[in-house]
Amino acid sequence: MQTGMEDSRIMETGGRAGRRRGWRPLPALLACVLLLAACSPHVAIYPKLENLARRGQYEQAAKLVEESEELYDERNEVLFNLDRGLFHHYAGNFKKSNLAFAEAERRLDELFTESIARQTGAFLSNDNTLPYRGEDFESVVINVYRALNYIQLGDPDAALVEARKVNEKLLFINSKYEPDKQNVYKEDAFARMLAGILYELGGTPEDVNDAFISNRMAVQTYRGDFASLYQSRTPSVLKSNLITTASFMGREELGAAKRAFPGVKLVPLAEKRKKAQLYFVHFAGRGPIKYEDSIQAIMPDGYLMRIVFPKYRRRGYAVRGSRIMVDGKAGARLEPAAPIGRIAMKNLEDRKLRIAAKAIARATTKYVATKLAEAAAEEKGGRAAGLFTRLAGNVAAVVSEQADLRAWQTLPDRILLGQAMVEPGRHDIAVQFLGSTGAVMFTRKLGSVEVKAGDTRFFILHTLQ
């Protein structure tokens, strides 16, 4: 970006050279103001996307994203691929979804090594001038969607690779930060649980051993960070799967699992394999969106110092739960398993000091640049010229100081998970969607499904309302 290169040259001028070119910092700030006018125009399509998604028109939503590629522009290439990957997933276009998510992941990897010129330009204006790098949790959710895509494509091995990448990625992300500044989001219980399900599908003793380890680690994370940070409980599916795999491991492991979850019925592996397992994954609600908060202070010379930072705001939705229906009979309720919205809010809150430090440094740099421009203007044109330059520089600094409010806005607020074990044969499957009181809001028929002993099927559900 040419603007970033010009800004880096401005930063390099100092001392006497800075005074000779005293008018340079001010035009740089004014250029930033003009640049901001075109920030993130793609957000204009989000109301249309939501309307299409509410009606279940996911194919049309994916098409709208792809037709709007120019609105996303180069800086929002990651968001473009995240949005189209998500809607292709809900539409059942799992190959297209994986291709889009792969592009998003590739671009995120590239952005770990960003040019100094761009970083300098962003420092003088704001992070909106940089390509969107995504929140840490957004990078992780990519692999959850990709794992589910591979499951639907009949490739459980590739799905397992994606599920395992989640916690490996979290370890890598946190390795970027100082030990005392790492995020609290270090493990993902849902990904661990999903890996346990996929390991169990393998069926060998080694697979069951790995399933047990994944299940146990998922339980530890649910009962630890997920409980304390996100108020998320251990899902019944995981409790049952842990006890099943523990019984295969031996008496000691089974005893520990039963003590952890007394009252949960043991279903031995041999019995499970005589039936078919139906898993239901429900992406519910609308994730939080960012808004701008700010702190303002007036300096002794009358200069207005403005420091801005993003915060998340939750969005309401009516469908709070869901229940499985098999052959007209109500079965298990789906339970919250991945608190995406709460993770998002805690993740941003967790790094607010890092964001604030950068914002303060940027605002201070703009103040110093304006003072240099004021002094140079006063030297050339007198006191009036200096005052005008200070005013113009202050206006440019305040207007250019904008929080980066970009986010993966099409994400759900949470993922719910449920399971039904059925006899081999044909079954009519439906799902009831429930409100906050537990009353049925509407029912969605998923059709008739033929299953054999040992089958495992996944059903993907999505509600915005």
Buried (B, 14 or more C-beta within 10 A) or exposed (E): BEBBBBBBEBBEBEEEEBEEBBBBBBBBBBBBBEBBEEBBBBBEBEEBBBEBBEEBBBBBBBBBBBEBBEBBBEBBBBBBBBBBBBBBBBBEBBEBBBBBBBBBBEBBEEBEEEEEBBBBBBBBBBBBBBBBBBBBBBBBBBBBBBBBBBBBBEBBEBBBBBBBBBBEBBEEBBEEEEEEEBBBBEBBBBBBBBBBBBBBBBEEEEBBBBBBBBBBBBBBBBBEBBBEBBEBBBBBBBBBBBBBBBBBBEEEBBEEBBEBBEEBEEBEBEEBEEBBBBBBBBBBBBBBBBEEEEEEEEEEEEBEBBBBBBBBEBBEBEBBBBBBBBEEEEBBBBBBBBBBBBBBBBBBEBBEEEBBEBBBEBBEBBBEBBBBBBBBBBEEEEEEBBBBBBBBBBBBBBBBBBBBBBBBBBBBBBBBBBBBBBEBEEBBBBBBBBEEEEEEBEEBEBEEBEBEEBBBBBBBBBBBB
